[in-house]
Amino acid sequence: RAIPFAEFEADRWKAAFNAIRWDGTTPLSHSIREAFADLRGVQARRKEILLISDGEDTCGGDPIGTARHEAEGVRIHTISLGERVSDQLAGIALVTGGTYSIAFDNNTFEEATADSLPELPGGLPDADNSPGSSGGGVLEVILDVSNSMWGHVEGRAKMDLARSSLADALADLPAD
């Protein structure tokens, strides 16, 4: 986990994006389970996950089953980087009521990111971790950092594309 679950701070996100390094596997099921665990500790009316990957779970997990059984009303929006359709990412979005997008260049990734992020104003600010609070909403971001994310789309590394587009999209969120 690059950033501990907490209120959004633009500088912390920017530093985390710049520090991302590859890992060899794509543990989608594990990552989804961890995101749900983070979100269970937060009181908010709306909880959503944005999952960005270029492939399928490579650790033997069942991310669709994990999403189906543990979502508890949390929507997962997924973005598949590259021209290949990801049945797992599409299935995760389907069973949680989220959105699924395929991004194959800078423009389509920026569109997919903007379409996947909650609408503002009134979208996600005001999350509150205090007991009894109903909060506004929270967004958990899962970014695949497997080896394949260093592959290229139109001459640009998928990881770099994800980093810059996410940083731009998240910059539009309120500082609190």
N, C-alpha and C positions, 0 to 999 in steps of 0.2 A: 504494500500500500504506500504510494508515494506521498499522499497527504492524509493525515488523520481526519476522520469525519468531524467537521466543525463548520461554523459559519463561513460563508464565502469571503475570502480575502484575495483580491486580484494579484497582489505581489507574491503571495504564497503559491498561487496556481501557476503564475508565470515561471517562478523558480523551479517548481516541480516539473513543468513541461520541459524546461531546458535541461533538467537532470535525468530525464528518462533514458534508460539503457535497455538493450534487448535482453530477452530471456529465451530459452530454447523451446518452450512449450506454450500451448494455448489452453489454460485450465478454465474454460468458460463456466462449467458447472460450479466449480469451487469459487470462482469470482462472484458469481451471482449469489451463491449462498452467503458469502461474506458481506456483500452489499445489503442483503436482506437483514443480516444480523445487525449491521450498523443502523439500518432504518428502524428496526424494532425498538431501539432505545430513544427514538425521537417522537415527540408528540407533535403531529402536524395533520392538518386536514387533507393534505395532498402530498404523496410521496411518489417520486418517479426516478427511474434509472435510465441513463443514456449509455449504451454499450456499443463500442466501436471496435470492429475486428475485421480481419480479411479472410477468416476461415472458420473451421469447425473446431470443436473441442478435441484436443489431441491427448488427453489424459484419461480416456476411458469413461468419462462422466456422461450423464444424460442431462444436458442443460435445459432441454424443453421440459422434461419431467421435473427437474428442480424448480424451474420457473412456475410450472403449473401447480405444484404442490405447496410451494412456499410463498407465493406472491402476496396473498392476503390483501388484495386490492392495490398493490403497487404495480404501476404500468412500467413496462420496459420498452424503450424505444431503441431500435437497433439500426446501425449503419454498417453495411458491408462494403469494404474498400476493395476495388478491383472489379473486373467485368464478370466475375463468376458469382452466380446466385448462391447464397448460403441457405440451405434448407433449415439448418439449426437456428440461424439468426431470424429468419422469417417465422419459424415456429415459435420462438421465444416471444416475439412481438405479438403474434396471433393469440397465444394462450393467456397473455397478460393484458390485452387490449391496447397495446402500444402500437407504434408505427415501425415499418420496415422500409429502408431505403437502400439503394445501391448507388455508390459513388465511384465513378471511374475517372474523374479528373477534378481539378481544383474547383471549377464552377459547380459541378454536381455535388461535391462534398460540402461546399459552403451552403448550398441550398438544403441538403439533407440535414446538416447540423442545425440550421435555422428552423427548419420544419420540425425537428425533433425536440428542440428546447421548448419548455413551457412558455406560453404567451405572457408578456409583460405589458402593462403593469398588473399587479394583483396575482401574478403567477406564483413565484416561490419565496418572496421575501417574508419576513416575520416568523420564520421557524423558531421554535422555542423548545429547549430541552427540559424546562422546569416541570415538575409534577403537576398534573391537572391542566396544563396549557393545551390549547387546541392548535396553536401555531398556524402559519399560512401554508407553507409547503417547503419541501426539500428535494434536491436533486443530487443523486449519487452518480458519478461518472466512472465507467470502467473502460479503460483503454488497453487493448491488446498490445503487449510489448514483446511478442514472440519474434523469432528470427525472420519470419516471412514478412513482417511489417516493415522491414528494411528493403523489401523489393520496391520496384519502381512502377509508377503510374504516370504515363506521359513524361518520362524522364525525371520524375521527382519521387523521392522516397515516400512511401505511404505514411511512415511515421512523421516525417516533416510536414506533409500535407495535413495530417490529423492535428499535429501540434499547433500549427499556425491558424487553421480554421477554428479549432476549439478555443484558442486564446482569444481570437477576434469575437467569437460568439459569446463567450463568457464575460468579456469585457463589457457587454451590454447589460449584464445583470447588476443590480444595485450592490453597492459595497457592503451593505449589511445583510 
